[in-house]
Structure formats: C-alpha cells, structure tokens
Amino acid sequence: MRAWINGNLLPDPSAPAVGVTDHGLTVGDGVFEAIKVVAGRPFALTLHLERLARSARGLGLPDVDQAAVRRGVAAVLDDHALPLGRLRITYTGGPSPLGSGRGDAAPTLVVVADAMGAWPETTAVATVPWPRNERGALAGLKTTSYAENVVALAEAAKVGASEAIFANLAGHLCEGTGSNVFYVVDGELRTPSLASGCLAGVTRRLVLEWYGGREVDEPIETVDRASEVFLVSTTRDVQGVARWDDVELPAPGPVTRKVAELWREREPELLGPD
Ligand SMILES: Cc1ncc(COP(=O)(O)O)c(C=O)c1O
C-alpha cells in the first residue's frame, strides 16, 4: 500500500496521519472515490474526479484541488508496480470542532493505492430491510458516511451474500452498498434511474453508453420476473447474480456475458494516466 496526504507521500503508509478532530473521522463529513488500477494505470480517472467534485459540492466542501489530487495519484502509482489494484481518494472537512458544525481549517486530502483481487464471475445478493432515502441531503453523493452500508453488508453476509440490495422510500429498486444493479425483464435490459437515489456509478454510465439499457424506476418486486441480473462497480466490473435472496438465477446469463465481454474489450480505452 502507498499513501499520500495533503501533498506528502507517507514513508510508512500505515503510520497515523489524520488528526483526531478531522471531521471525516468524527462525523463522516467527507467524500471519496474508488478507482480501479490496471497495470499501474488508473481507469476512468477523469470521470471519477468529476464525481468527486460533484460530491464535494453537494456536501458544501471547498472545491477539490484537482491538480493536487492528480499529483497524489501520480505519487502513489509512481513505480507502476500494481498489476490490479484500487485507488482510494478521500477528501474531508478537515480539523473541526467536535460537533457537527465545520471549522475553518483546510480540508484533508488523502490518496491511497493498494492491491486488490478480482471478484468471481458470479455472486449472491440479499435484499435488506432498510430503505435508501432518495430525498435525503446525501442522495447520490459518494460520502464517507457509509456506516449504513457497513450494517447492510453484514446483514447480507449472514445469508452468504456478497452484496446487499436496497429499495428506496418509494419501494423501487435502488442499488447495492457499493454497486449498481442491471436486470433483464421481457428481454429488455433495465437499471434504476438516478432519481431512485442510487449513486451515478461510473461503471453503470459506461455500460449504458457502450451497451445500452433502459433507465426505469419500478418496484423492487419486478426483479422477481427477471431472467438475469448483474451488478456493476469499479471493483466488480460486470458480475452475474446467481442467487437473489432465495431465488436462483442463471448466471452469468446471455446478456451479462455480452456486457462483460464488451467491458473487457473496451476497458483499455479509458486506462490512464488521465
Ligand atoms: C453506493 C454505491 N453505488 C454504486 C457504486 C458503483 O459505482 P462505480 O461504478 O463508480 O464504482 C458504488 C461504488 O462504490 C457505490 O458506493
């Protein structure tokens, strides 16, 4: 692992580096990005930096210094030694008073690079009972207030699932804790629209652009009629769902296979430096 904070590469990436009053630590006042690294090169860096900027704006944080982030990325990827890994960029309110109000200190900017393994081709998912709030202040933002996802994932793990799926307050399918959902009904590939409150996933966007699919918000029960389902995310790429709660699904199904194949073909187009 390599870590960079506020302009400096840490000699020891596991050494303490963030202050105890950092608002990201005390109240989850921060935003982040996870970016895939292939052969030392970041995937879709610009799209991720655009979303980081949108998330920061949504939280009312000062504008992200994009040049500084890029310097951090270059510093942690310097020797291009990572065959497969991920970058984690975290940007927080910085040192602040102990309450929810933010202080006037400069934000904290951290970039970390670490190795990662590839996910299997298929997985199991479980619906969790808590709704995503598509009307909340944080809807659609990638914030460090992710404890709800931690709880949901732990619940999914109890039934042997690797991802938890949320409906939203309207009862519509929304997303996973760290992935977007695609499903095929009546031969049509569908995914929830951004109005569902799901994150505007970079993988979701590229699958829609490269393969197509209809953005539609409908009751989560519609998925009971799906002939196949797959998850998409930075770490999973395109991953077939073989079991959703108690329902077994063919996975990877024919559409999933085509999308995964297309993904493998086109991924190199967006490998960095940019
Ligand atoms: C809540 C949530 N939804 C969806 C995604 C998928 O987004 P991306 O494809 O940009 O990784 C993520 C990414 O981690 C996420 O945290």
The ligand as an SDF file (V2000), in Angstrom:
LIG
                    3D

 16 16  0  0  0  0  0  0  0  0999 V2000
  -23.4220    3.1940   -3.2090 C   0  0  0  0  0  0  0  0  0  0  0  0
  -22.7000    2.8450   -4.4700 C   0  0  0  0  0  0  0  0  0  0  0  0
  -23.4200    2.5860   -5.5730 N   0  0  0  0  0  0  0  0  0  0  0  0
  -22.8140    2.2580   -6.7400 C   0  0  0  0  0  0  0  0  0  0  0  0
  -21.4330    2.1750   -6.8420 C   0  0  0  0  0  0  0  0  0  0  0  0
  -20.7820    1.8180   -8.1580 C   0  0  0  0  0  0  0  0  0  0  0  0
  -20.1120    2.9360   -8.6730 O   0  0  0  0  0  0  0  0  0  0  0  0
  -18.8030    2.8040   -9.5910 P   0  0  0  0  0  0  0  0  0  0  0  0
  -19.2060    2.0470  -10.7990 O   0  0  0  0  0  0  0  0  0  0  0  0
  -18.4410    4.2110   -9.9040 O   0  0  0  0  0  0  0  0  0  0  0  0
  -17.7910    2.0790   -8.7970 O   0  0  0  0  0  0  0  0  0  0  0  0
  -20.6580    2.4660   -5.7120 C   0  0  0  0  0  0  0  0  0  0  0  0
  -19.1860    2.4020   -5.7930 C   0  0  0  0  0  0  0  0  0  0  0  0
  -18.5240    2.0610   -4.8710 O   0  0  0  0  0  0  0  0  0  0  0  0
  -21.3060    2.8210   -4.5060 C   0  0  0  0  0  0  0  0  0  0  0  0
  -20.5970    3.1080   -3.4090 O   0  0  0  0  0  0  0  0  0  0  0  0
  1  2  1  0
  2  3  1  0
  2 15  2  0
  3  4  2  0
  4  5  1  0
  5  6  1  0
  5 12  2  0
  6  7  1  0
  7  8  1  0
  8  9  2  0
  8 10  1  0
  8 11  1  0
 12 13  1  0
 12 15  1  0
 13 14  2  0
 15 16  1  0
M  END
$$$$
